[in-house]
Amino acid sequence: MSGAKVATVKVIEPATEGVLAEVAEAGVEDADRAVARAKAAFPAWRAVTPGDRAKLLRRFAAAVADNADELATLEARNVGKPISDARGEVGMVVDVFNYYTGAPERLLGSTIPVAGGVDMTFREPLGVVALIVPWNFPIAITSWKLGPALAAGNTVVLKPAGLTPLTALELERLALAAGIPEGVLNVVVGAGRTVGERLVEHPDVAKVAFTGSTDVGKRIGALAAASIKRVTLELGGKSANIVFADADIDKAAASAPMAVFGNAGQDCCARSRILVERTALDRFMQALEKAVKAVRVGDPLDEKTEMGPLISADHRAKVAAYLEDGAKVAIRGSAPSGRGFWFAPAVLAPVDPRDRAAREEIFGPIVAVIPFADESEAVRIANDTIYGLSGSVWTTNAGRAFRVARALETGTISINSNTSVRVTTPFGGFKQSGIGRELGPNALDHYTELKNVFLSTG
């Protein structure tokens, strides 16, 4: 309407507390219009030949690569993450899109021997899918969902977090520039309680893919159940980093800080519980202190920065509450003062596995060190949580490494490493860490329906 006031969202830069941008805020009607556009675009997008769809995805990947520096700078400023991390994440987006360019021509069915005819299976796209992504890894996690969704022939409504919508809007622009038809990718920036819930409940949305907190994931699952809507949920974590006495203690300790302080601890994979065999605890703590003190916290655009600020003042207050009430702060790093949502990384030790800091997802740069006596106790403590997303096992004993890895109720485990995500391998969690898998070939199963066709030859 002419003269009508448009609601906007102020996007705050965490390192300066200044306004980085103002973005139009969508409401329920905007969400409905986005779904309608996606629904209208679906028949033509589904009909694009697999080879041509692959070419368009390849052009999309190339457009992201051509704009990598701008996207990385935007992501670093909007999220507060180090520019080196942001560059790596934009590079992953390119890799994800390129990986799924092979999918349209490889969504293969099978023939099944049956009596009286021929039986075949087909992988069919779902239709309109809603992607709801978080603020901690906006562009990377968007690509994890968007790549397989588009490759399988679905159209998309993408809702980024209100705190970090900027790179999602750029991806929409780049998709159009790459030749992906209008209506195939639609971005709506709005609140979860209004726009997000409308997308989950909308009768024309066939599937919802969500990454975020376990509490919100439970609500999405409940709302989606009313229409038996397909969902994938990548939720919270309280990952264990298990260090046995026979491990390379110096290496394990040196890598431990960034396994939880990376992205300022705002990572569902953060290894925020370090379980250390008691006989190696003193050696580990000495090496860990040196590593924590060396973490560079500062300006996200500084090439030397390893950790930036937290996302907001409210979130900083929530994280800081874990250092109150007699918390056993054994090691404390440093952080800038002044404007910005800064927080110095902290190590709590020794921590009882029943303590709040050892059980709740802090989502900040605080790690709890928990001693254990033997292998069975390590597994028991690691599994004593509602979560099961990621984790590590440090040992030079190959038999122990695999025994423990198999015993952990966890979706993604690294041995003598703290990595969790690779483009070509499945990622996801056990228990209340989620439902379904992202990345790798398995993700495509969640964006298609399996159809069975029988042809009688009688």
Secondary structure, DSSP 8 states (H G I E B T S, - for coil): -TT----EEEEE-TTT-SEEEEEE---HHHHHHHHHHHHHHHHHHHHS-HHHHHHHHHHHHHHHHHTHHHHHHHHHHHH---HHHHHHHHHHHHHHHHHHTTSGGG----EEEETTEEEEEEEEE-SEEEEE--SSSHHHHHHHHHHHHHHTT-EEEEE--TTS-HHHHHHHHHHHHTT--TTSEEE----IIIIIHHHHH-TTEEEEEEES-HHHHHHHHHHHHTTT-EEEEE-----EEEE-TTS-HHHHHHHHHHHHHGGGG--TT---EEEEEGGGHHHHHHHHHHHHHT--B--TTSTT-SB---S-HHHHHHHHGGG-SS--EEEE-----SSS-----EEE-S--TTSHHHHS---SSEEEEEEESSHHHHHHHHHSSS--SEEEEE-S-HHHHHHHHHHS--SEEEES------TTS-B--SGGGEES-BSTGGGGGGGEEEEEEEEE--
